[in-house]
Amino acid sequence: MNIKRIVTILIILIVFVDAGIFLSYKMHSNAQVAIASQTAAVKSVDSTIVADGSIVARDQATLHFQTAGKLILLSLKEGDSISQGQTIAQLDTYALQRQLTQALNTYRSNRNVFDQAQQNQNQNITQKYQRGQLNFYGTGIDSTDPNATNYLNDVAKRIVDENQANLDNSVINVEIANYAMQMATLTSPLTGVITHEDVTVAGQNVTPATSFTVSDPTTKIFRANIPATDIDYISEGMNASIVLDGVLNKINGTISKIYPSKVSLPNGEQVYQIDIQSNDIKNIGKLDQAGTAIIMTNAQNVMLIPAWTVLGGKYVWVTTSGIKQLRSIIIGKIHGDQVEVDRGLSKDDRVITDPKSIPSGEYFLL
């Protein structure tokens, strides 16, 4: 093989090696771009929370019949005033009255049997009768034996106990029938107005699902729906402004209650509810009137990042000017899948949401 041919082969090999290095560099560069694109900007929580809501009565009751039946009385309509203890509606009680009468008859019968059993025991009539039964049927037990006397006394006690149990059960049946009579009439537990009725006229058959609502308008408050990510920035006693639909001027109020559990709105969103009280709401607002609450919170523009990006509770991968850094941070409150960062990040940092995608040796430890 001559020199010229060897040189040609070497040149070809060098070209192939350079091409491989170039392709490897391009693929690595593309991987870096992919990693850089998997980032999320640090977000800030605004110190002002705006939440929708409506005016409701703090004191409100929704009533149902305990059993199905025919409605024979509907004394009030929606919007009518009602006093505590006043009748709202009543079911036909004919069958219930007959059941109560039947229960009372059974009680009277069981009472007579019980009284007679006690009298028989006190006069030893039961023992004498049972002694005669032993002799008549030839049980083999000597009725004059002292042990037989104990046996007969036990029999008499069991008879009285059985009659006592029957009497107790009849008393319970009377109480249940009387209770059913009482439950056939709905009375208002508070003074207010009728705000809802599932039925409008008497004569209809109703079920336990049929409802009647009574509200006290003197206890009106504004109930706002707060997103779960914002509830930790709200506390009782905070000031809030309310803008009611159809009312030009804002209403100033105070947060009086924060409910501990989430509720689901008709659109499926889960929120926490708070009550805002104000004298202006009682004077100006109307029940079910919608509006918006504006709350100045204690957030102070904290920064939030995805909770899964925090490593060991104090580190997070960020990119700054194209350089990957493992940054030490101090975290605060956790809000679902987000976590506060009290110190260690700036608004220009971008958090890498998939730290596992970073190749080893391609980062700078800060």
GIWOSUL-V957004 format. One record per backbone hydrogen bond with DSSP energy under -1.0 kcal/mol. NH is the residue of the N-H (numbers start at 1). CO is the residue of the C=O. E is the energy in kcal/mol with one decimal. If there is no record, write none. Layout:
nh = (NH	NH)
co = (CO	CO)
e = (E	E)
//
This chain:
nh = (6	7	8	9	10	11	12	13	14	15	16	17	18	19	20	21	22	23	24	25	26	27	28	29	30	31	32	33	34	35	36	37	38	40	42	43	45	49	51	53	54	55	56	58	61	63	69	71	72	73	75	79	80	82	85	86	88	90	91	92	97	98	99	100	101	102	103	104	105	106	107	108	109	110	111	112	113	114	115	116	117	118	119	120	121	122	123	124	125	126	128	129	130	131	132	133	134	135	136	137	139	145	149	150	151	152	153	154	155	156	157	158	159	160	161	162	163	164	165	166	167	168	169	170	171	172	173	174	175	176	177	178	179	180	181	182	183	185	186	188	192	193	194	195	196	198	203	206	210	212	213	214	215	216	219	220	221	222	223	224	225	226	230	231	233	234	237	238	240	241	242	243	245	247	251	253	254	255	256	257	259	263	265	268	271	272	274	275	276	277	282	283	284	288	289	291	292	293	294	295	297	298	304	305	307	309	310	311	314	315	316	318	319	320	323	325	327	329	330	332	335	338	339	340	341	342	343	349	350	351	352	353	357	358	362	364)
co = (2	3	4	5	6	7	8	9	10	11	12	13	14	15	16	17	18	19	20	21	22	23	24	25	26	27	28	29	30	31	32	33	35	351	349	304	302	295	293	291	223	289	221	219	214	212	206	204	90	90	88	194	77	192	188	83	186	73	184	70	93	94	95	96	97	98	99	100	101	102	103	104	105	106	107	108	109	110	111	112	113	114	115	116	117	118	119	121	120	120	124	125	126	127	128	129	130	131	132	133	134	142	145	146	147	148	149	150	151	152	153	154	155	156	157	158	159	160	161	162	163	164	165	166	167	168	169	170	171	172	173	174	175	176	177	178	179	182	89	86	82	215	80	213	213	211	71	69	207	63	196	61	193	59	216	217	56	276	54	274	52	272	227	227	230	231	255	235	253	294	251	292	290	244	242	240	277	238	275	275	273	271	269	265	263	226	224	257	222	254	278	279	280	55	286	53	243	51	241	49	47	233	43	339	337	306	307	315	311	311	327	325	350	323	320	318	316	314	343	340	338	335	305	333	303	330	330	346	319	40	317	38	354	355	359	324)
e = (-1.8	-2.4	-2.0	-2.2	-2.2	-2.3	-2.1	-2.3	-2.4	-2.1	-2.1	-2.3	-2.4	-2.1	-2.1	-2.4	-2.4	-2.5	-2.5	-2.3	-2.4	-2.6	-2.3	-2.4	-2.3	-2.0	-2.0	-2.1	-2.3	-2.4	-2.7	-1.9	-1.3	-2.5	-1.0	-2.0	-2.6	-2.8	-2.5	-1.8	-1.7	-1.9	-2.3	-2.4	-2.7	-3.6	-2.0	-3.4	-2.2	-1.7	-1.2	-3.9	-2.1	-2.6	-3.5	-2.1	-3.4	-2.1	-2.9	-2.5	-2.8	-2.0	-2.1	-2.2	-2.3	-2.4	-2.3	-2.2	-2.2	-2.2	-2.2	-2.4	-2.2	-2.6	-2.3	-1.9	-2.1	-2.3	-2.5	-2.3	-2.3	-2.3	-2.2	-2.6	-2.0	-2.5	-1.8	-1.4	-2.1	-1.0	-2.0	-2.4	-2.6	-2.3	-2.2	-1.9	-1.9	-1.8	-2.5	-2.3	-1.4	-1.7	-1.4	-1.6	-2.0	-2.7	-2.1	-2.1	-2.0	-2.1	-2.1	-2.2	-1.9	-2.0	-2.7	-2.4	-2.1	-2.3	-2.3	-2.3	-2.1	-2.6	-2.4	-1.9	-1.9	-2.1	-2.3	-1.9	-2.2	-2.6	-2.4	-2.4	-2.5	-2.4	-1.6	-1.9	-2.4	-1.5	-2.8	-2.4	-2.3	-2.7	-2.5	-2.1	-1.3	-2.0	-3.9	-3.0	-1.9	-1.8	-2.6	-2.8	-2.4	-2.3	-1.9	-1.0	-2.6	-2.7	-2.9	-2.2	-2.8	-3.8	-1.8	-1.0	-1.9	-1.6	-2.9	-1.5	-2.2	-2.7	-2.6	-2.8	-2.5	-2.1	-2.7	-3.0	-2.1	-2.7	-2.6	-1.3	-2.6	-2.7	-3.1	-2.5	-2.5	-2.8	-2.0	-2.6	-2.8	-2.5	-1.3	-1.7	-3.3	-3.3	-2.2	-2.0	-2.3	-3.5	-3.4	-2.9	-3.2	-1.4	-3.1	-1.9	-2.7	-1.5	-1.5	-3.3	-1.8	-1.8	-2.0	-2.6	-2.2	-2.4	-1.8	-2.8	-2.9	-2.7	-2.6	-1.9	-3.3	-1.8	-2.3	-2.9	-2.2	-2.4	-1.4	-1.3	-1.1	-2.1	-2.4	-2.1	-2.0	-1.6	-1.6	-3.3)
//
